[in-house]
Amino acid sequence: MIVEVRDLEGHLRERRRVAVFPVSVGRGYSNDIILDDPYVCPSHLRIEPREGMLGGAVDVGSVNGVYSWPDEVKLPHFDIRSNSRVRIGDTVLVFIDENESVGPTILRARGTVRRERREHPFLTFLASCLFLLTSGIFTFTTTHLTDDGGGIAHTLIVYTVVLGAMTLLWSALWSVVTKLLRHRFFFWAHLNIAICFMFASYPLSFAQDWVQFVTNASITSMMFAGIAYCVWFTGLMFYHLRRLSRTRGTWTLLKRAAVLPVLTIAVLASVRFYQQDTFSTELPIISETQPQRLLTRNGTSVDAYFEKVRSLEARLKEDLSK
Amino acid sequence: MFRRIFLLLLVLCPPFAAADEPASPLSQSMFEKYSPGILQVRVLERRSSTKSSIGSGFLVSEDGRVVTNYHVISKVVFDIDKYRLDVVDREGNSYAASVRGLDVVHDVAVIQVLGFKGTVLPSQCKELAQGEHLFSFGNPHDLGTTVVEGIYNGNVEYSLFDRLHFTGSINPGMSGGPVFTSDGRLAGVNVATSGEQISFLVPCKYASALIEPPGGQSPGDLVQMTTAQLTEYQDSALKPLFQAPLRTSSLGEYSVPSHFFPSLKCWSKSEDITQGKYSYLNHQCTGEHEIYVDEDVSAGSIYAYYTLVNSSQLNEFQFADLVEGMLQRFTSGGDGSSDFVTNYRCTSDFVRRDKLMLRVQTCIRAHKRLAGLYDTVVVFDSFDSSQSSLLGYFAAMGVSFKNAEQLGRAIIGGVSRRGV
């Protein structure tokens, strides 16, 4: 039997031929298969011969247990069949019958040697930030008044510093959360999603109305950058999800990816409720995004608009009764 | 707002020394004859018995009825549990008092003083002639009763309500004091000053109408009475506006409602900005007078402000950004405290009027103590052109909800663009 040692993303670390039983698996140096994984016990698993199977495995009293992969069902003991997969700590063991055939050799055309592309999440993040900043500078300078260079430079510096600080804050917050996720990809995925939401929440500081925060024209200058970035990043997400869904359930990945957006919406909604209770003589800022201004061709009639105005009377009576 | 500051100065601030000229013999005789009936009216905070506001009043009946201004005693109307009313005579004796009747629109009130016996002053009115000599009495803080001689210079034009123009230095603290003609008839009641010997009086007829109110009034009735008077006033004052389209003025290629209310005075200002990249033209209409209801509350004020922005050098994104920045200045909802008004509730949408496209936001808030009255603000901007835009801000305070809606309709209906 062949035992493949892989990480949680499915990358192969080593293949070991098992010919003699029993086979011990663990972190300790006395094991037959030594795993460099802090979540694996010094003695974690023992593989024994079993008739009719490739073998049988038993959890020898580990702290973190043995789980089927990707189903995550705890297994105190299990039968080993060809392509059985289990997870111990952050390591996935794949058991393969040595008699299984491998695929045919692919003929490589001359001059087409390609180095394997390794995933660099941090570089991906940096690249996306540079892309975002460049797009932002471009859209900012074309949409805002070019009255004096000092003013624009100052505004850009302030904007970059504020955005950078917010990005670091979100990163710090989610680095704690993603430790629970135990998946490196999701740390950067959450960070990139946080950036998208920061662009949406940037005008929140000016808007007092829930509807108007998504229509505030301050988004305009970042609109092109934001949309382009989100489209690019969505493609990247699907690429990774497609790869990862081979080793982990797609539904599990989507559930985990939804955590940040749900939490962001909950935070914004609570901010909205707080603002409703605060007394103010100031009016909400009237604003709309430039696409709305450019695309709106059919406004509502005067009668229909003042029908909406009439509905304010009931809301005001509610306020009076409080 | 400007007017309210001077009303408060009359009521609260320490007095100034009086006349620029020595008193005439007639002034002396008037003073001797009428000063015994002049009282200082005080609103005292109940727990500390310290003065919250002061003014003047004059005795008009043997049973102790005293005429003063409404704004002197307004705190007692709305917060009777926190404030009480008393009067002080020339000898420094104080007497408890209560509100007997009021006319919030014309800013006059009658109070009932308990246990005071003094000289009853005339309350018969007289038709005045321009240039007639008048004598204003009052009791400024700590200076005792004073007399100021001046001239009647007609009725104030373009005012929300009747006011007499008195050329004389009414001093702070003299609010509520009487103004007599040389033959001893009541001309009016001191109410406000704008300095430089420009002062205003409530015409006598409004004080006379209050002197015989039907029965006594309890504090609860006073709030309802105030609300009813304001409601009736705004209904009658605004009714003519809805019977025909509003009067308009040209603002570049646009026409905007302007000069549509008697008290509205309008000015314009034009300026080129940023080395000629864009220019703007402002047109502002402000109501000269408003009705004082209480410290943070007024009614009857109307305000309209328009800005026409033009640019031929900015691209449409830059121009839209410029307009968005200018709209952010239109966020003032006026004065108010949470004791008197609710938060504004708003609705906004894109509204098409024929071929003119406007983005309109209407915000309305309710008065908590004046049941059925609201403050409304309408903000709009046009965006049917990428090189010019009309921004508008309209506010009306202390109107019924129905009138607030109709005013909004009238303003939006009055905006038009030539060629569209």
Interface residues (C-beta under 8 A of the other chain):
Chain A: T142 T143 H144 L145 T146 D147 F206 D209 Q212 A217 S218 T220 S221 Q276 F279 S280 T281 E282 L283 P284 I285 I286 S287 E288 Q290 Q292 R293 L294 T296 N298 G299 T300 S301 V302 Y305 F306 K308 V309 R310 S311 L312 E313 R315 L316 K317 D319 L320
Chain B: T274 Q275 K277 L314 N315 E316 F317 Q318 A320 D321 L322 E324 L327 Q328 F330 T331 S332 G333 G334 D335 G336 S337 S338 V341 T342 N343 Y344 R345 C346 T347 S348 D349 F350 V351 R352 R353 M357 L358 R359 V360 Q361 T362 C363 I364 R365 A366 K368 Y374 V377 V379 F380 D381 F383 F401 E405 G408 R409 I412 G413
